[in-house]
Amino acid sequence: MSFTVAIVGRPNVGKSTLFNRLVGKKLALVDDTPGVTRDRRPGEARLVDLRFTIVDTAGLEEATDESLSGRMRQQTEAAIDEADLSLFIVDAKTGLTPVDTALGEMLRRRGKPVVLVANKSEARGSDSGFYDAFSLGLGEPVPISAEHGQGMLDLRDAIVAAVGEEIAFPPKEDVAVTDVDLPQSSDEGGEEDEEPVYDDSKPLRVAIVGRPNAGKSTLINRFLGEDRLLTGPEAGITRDSISVEWEWRGRTIKMFDTAGMRRKAKVIEKLEKLSVADALRAIRFAETVVIVFDATIPFEKQDLHIVDLVLREGRAAVLAFNKWDMIEDRQAVLADLREKTDRLLPQARGIRAVPISGQTGWGLDKLMQSIIDTDRVWNKRISTAKLNRWLEQQQVQHPPPAVSGRRIKLKYMTQVKARPPAFMVSCTRSDALPESYTRYLINGLRADFDMPSVPIRIHYRSPDNPYEGKKKRT
């Protein structure tokens, strides 16, 4: 992206609606309730022929620095300082307020380019609010309707005039022919069923989930080394799923902070339902999911539901017992956590669990190494030859049961996909094979091929009977 634009304004003037319009997706939560957005959310914007980074921010309010609104204001001010241009949104329908005037004065003092935008200009009676915006002294306002997409061409022209054509349209760099990777010849070849090597240079998507007030945002801030996400003692601060990028030992990590997930029966308000739905989308988009437990009150019923949800979605899971700095008898608590993990999560046998402290940074390197190791298992592929030798041994040690006097025979096994590992077994009478034998095979795969903590799928297929449906000769 050539430059960065921050969308600023008081609450409920349509900042997130404009953000979604510019990025072309419904990324930011939108609701009639003021103050929905709390954290900075970046996105890649397209406006006609312009390409830039857009940052959605929280609505500015007058509040003390220690309050939640005050901490939200600090996040917005940081976005303004980092951006090349600010889009100052005012509500043309309701007109100017003292907060708009104070915000306009703050933007003027910073001395950075500002484009004044009068949103909701399609509404009846919006002319007076539009003309009032001239009194802010920030130039002629651009009338738009973020909800209906009106005025986008005028907004494009105003942005180009504010940042200059050199920044708005940077020259494209020529790519040398020698920099292009040519495809390699496939004449040499290798084994047809060769197991692929894990690519540890590829960017990794990680979602951080858990109950409210478990310390998810504090954990990510500690990873980044800055107060990038809004934190505090209040439960349920995070609403949007915010993504941040950083590097760990040379590898790009894209982390998603998500809203706390309470029990479904307690989620009544529409806004919280939207936040939880956004968190579920982040889980499906991620490759590895870190479930953050509060070590002072671990293994609540909701914690177990979240782990089960992550595994059912097929994601690689890692447990993080946060707030370890508040634990006194650590050895006893650690032994208890290990026993409860094995007993309460039998569907995730061998899952990696790491005690950490997001407040002090203790244990974060070990957590990241567990994330990488789990992702390596999640991407694992096993050759068909090894699988069939293993299947034959399993049947010798524990033959499939006989149903109605006829024994089931497992003939062939192959891995059909990874991420998560899934296997197909060709067998006779697959519909009669009990679930207990499938669990026996899954546990054997975990133990013999070193595949802990990730969900494993096994599907069965019975070969077609060529004589089925034919009449028997008499």
C-alpha positions, 0 to 999 in steps of 0.5 A: 500500500502506498499510504495510510489513512485513518478514519476518525470522528465521534461515536456513531457517525458511520466510520466503520460503515465507510471502512467496510465500503472502502475495503469491500468487505464487512470486516468491521462490526456495524451497529446503531449502538454508539461506541461499537469499535474500540481497537484500531482495525487496518484494512486494504482499501480500494477507491476507484484507482487508489490503493491504500491502507485504511485504519478504522478507529474508536469514536472520540469522547471526552473522558479521563485517561484511566477510563475505558473511553480514555484508553480508546481515545489513546488508541485513536490518537496513536492511529492519527500519528501513524497515518499520512492522512485523516478522514474526519467524519462528521454527521451531516444529519445531526450537525456539529457537536462540541466533541466535533469542534474539539476533535477538529482542533486536535487534528489541526494542532497535529499539522497532518493532512485532513479531509473533512467528510460529511456523512449521511448527506443523503438524509432529508435536512442534512444541508444545515449540518453540511454547511455547519461543517465549514466552521471547523476551518478544515476546508470544504467538506466532502458530502458522502453516504457511506451506507449507499456509496454516494460521493465516492468519486469526490472523496477520491479526488479530495484524498489525492489533493490532500496527499499529492499525486506523487504519494497517491500514485507511486511509480511501479518498480520494474521487476528484473527477469533474473528475479523471477523464479522459473519452474524446475524441471520434473524429469528427475522426479522422486518417490510418487508417495514421498512425504513433503517437508514442512515449510517453516518460512511460510506465514502462520495464522494464529487465533487467540480465543478464550473466555472474557477477561482471560488476558488475550489482548494483553498476551498479544501486546506482550508479543508485539512489545507495544500497547497495540490492543485495548486492555483493562480490568473490564471484561469484554473489552474486545469486540472486533477480531483484530489482526496484527503481524509480527515476526518470531525468529524470522517467521511472519506471524499473523495473530487474531485477537478475538472477543471473549466467548461466553456461554450461548445462553448468556449471549443475548445482546445483538452486539455480543452475538456479532462479536462471537460470530466474528470470533468464529470466523477468525477460528475458521480462518486461522491455522493454529488456535491458542485457547487462553485459560485463566490459571486462577480459575481453569477448566470452567465448562465454557473453556471445555466448550471452546476447546471442543469447538476448535477441534470440531472445526479441524484447527490445531489447538494449543492451551495457554494457562495465563496469569501464571504470575498469580499462582503461588504453589506452581508445582502442585497447580501444574500437576493438577492442570496436567491431570485435568487436561488428560481427563477432561479433554480425551478427544485432544490426547497429547494437546500441548499446554503451556503456563504463561504470563501475558503481563510479564512475558514469562513462557511466551517463547515456549508457547510460540514453539508449541504453536509451531510444533502443533502446526507442523503436526497439523500439516503432516502427511504419511506415505501410503506404504507406511500406513498400510504396514501400520494397518496390518500390524493394528489388525494383528494386535487387535482384529476388528470385531465380528458382526453377525458372525462375519468379521470385518476386514480392513483392506487398504489405508491412505491419507486423503488430506492434511490440515487436519490429517484425514485418512480413508480406509477401504473395508468390508461392511463399513457401516457395521464397524463400531465407533470404538474401533475408530477411536482405537485406530486414531489413538494408534495413529497419534502414538505411532506417528507422533501426532498429538493434539490435532484432530484426526479424521478417519473415513471408511469406504466399502468397495462396490459389489459387482453382483449386487442386484443381480438375480441368482441362477436357479 
